[in-house]
Amino acid sequence: MADPTADAVVRQMRDAIIDTDLKLMQAINSRLVMVARLRAYKQANGMDFVDQAREDWMHSYLTGANRGPLSAE
């Protein structure tokens, strides 16, 4: 059986995967910072944090924008 660590294609794909993972982590951290800022602003201005209409719209929008392979489920 071939050694996957010696295979150039495997190494290249693994590098691409870890690069994508790092971008995902950065995007999630950025989103968390923005949500924290929004929450602080809403609290300071007497607004409810959760806006169910916005949550419903966002879910519908993202579901429609998803072209897979991530499923809606």
Order of alpha helices (4+ residues) and beta strands (2+ residues): alpha-alpha
